[in-house]
């Protein structure tokens, strides 16, 4: 028995949604290319139900997610904890929660079509205006036909999400601004999430040699310059309550760190050794946290970079039930096709800067 357009569209949409939104985030991200950025952002994501009004000019998104700033701003506020005696006048401070980020919510779309001819070749017949229900065999045939589509569709969406969440948003003014918009090369200039970087408490550590950033890190076999400096910088990131637990790097950055480690040998169960050791690294860790290779950094020309941030502070904020939403569109009057849309509504936010890091290693 043929399947109506409406039922076929519903079945296709539900099948695709189940495929691209599994319960375990790791399952969604390994179809073709590893995407550790998405793994970390999905694990720490925090949904929002509604966003506040946007006072920006026309043409901008209709809402913002706002978060109170944390870190050095609160620590350095004087007079928060004072002794009293007798009839002392009490001091009350205004909470710095009044200083908040402004993160514009964005709406993203990905879509694809399936022609009726493609389905017919696989035994699925689509008929317009047919009210009868399809048999189990009809639905199985449609599921089987979608197997050929959903992997390609799912990977395309994931690749687009992953790349967008790395980039700074300049490639598309309506897109979500990614990691590079927050952890920029120069932490002293411009604004980020609506707050001026002229405020010292609103700066991350950047070793990129750009503007107000610290010099790039150079390789040194004798002094272990890269390794020692990264360790030093990590301590600074923890000064204001931060705990950078996400470490992602390009291939050249990892190669540089490995060269320094090899130059001094390996600390083994038999002592410090620089001979008869397997030259293959099983991976680099820092404070028991893996420095993961992210292939996307190589693809966007950032193979020498290493990024680190506190996943409690820097988060993906999807709107509830609006991320990975799949639905079928009405069939065009002039084509025998089914159209499917996947939409994401959300924003990347950060409410503390001085616990985040970017460096160029070479």
JOGI-V8768 format. One line per field, one symbol per residue. phi: phi as a letter, one per 20 degrees, with the letter a starting at -180 (. if undefined). psi: psi as a letter, one per 30 degrees, with the letter a starting at -180 (. if undefined). burial: # if it has 9 or more other ideal C-beta (glycine too) atoms within 8 Angstrom, else .. A space follows every 10 residues. Layout:
# JOGI-V8768
phi = ???
psi = ???
burial = ???
This chain:
# JOGI-V8768
phi = .fdfgffgff fffffffffe cffegffedd fcdfcfffgf fffdfcfceb dffdeffgne gebceccffc ofgffeffme bcfcbldgfe dcdeffffec fcdffdcdcc bbcceffgff fdndddcfld efefegffff ffgfffgfdf ffffffffff gffffefenf fbfeefeegf feeefdfdcm cblndffffg fdceecddmd leefffedfb ffdlgfgfff fffgfffefd nebfddccbe ffffgfffff fffdncedfe ofcccldffe eepdcclmdf eeedgffffe mcfeecdbbe ffddcedffg mcdmedbeef fffdbecddc cdcccraecb dbefccbbbd da
psi = klkleeeeee eeeeeeeeef hlejefffgg edkkifeeee eeegljllel lllkglllfl lflkkkkkkl beeeegjlgf jkllkbhkkk kkkkkgffjl ljjkkljlkk lllkleeeee fggjkkkkhk flklleeeee eeeeefefee eeeeeeeeee eeeefelgff fjfflkkaef feilejgfla lkhgkkgfje fhklkkifgk bgllllklkj eefheeeeee eeeeeeffeh glijfkjkll eeeeeeeeee eeffakjlfg akkglhkkfk kflkljhgkk jkkjfeeefg ghfglkkklj ffejlkilkk ggkhkklklk kkfgkilkkk kkkkkalklk gkegglkkkk k.
burial = .####.#### #######.## .#..#..##. #...###### ##.##.##.. #..#...... #.######## ####..#... .......... .....#...# ########.# ##.###.### .#.#.##... ...#...##. ###.##..## #.######## #########. ....###### ####.###.. .##.#.#.#. ########.. ..#..##.## ...####### ..##..##.# ##.#.##### ####.##### #.#.#..... ..#...#... ...#.#..#. #.######.# ..######## #.#######. .##.##.##. #.....#### ########## ########## ##
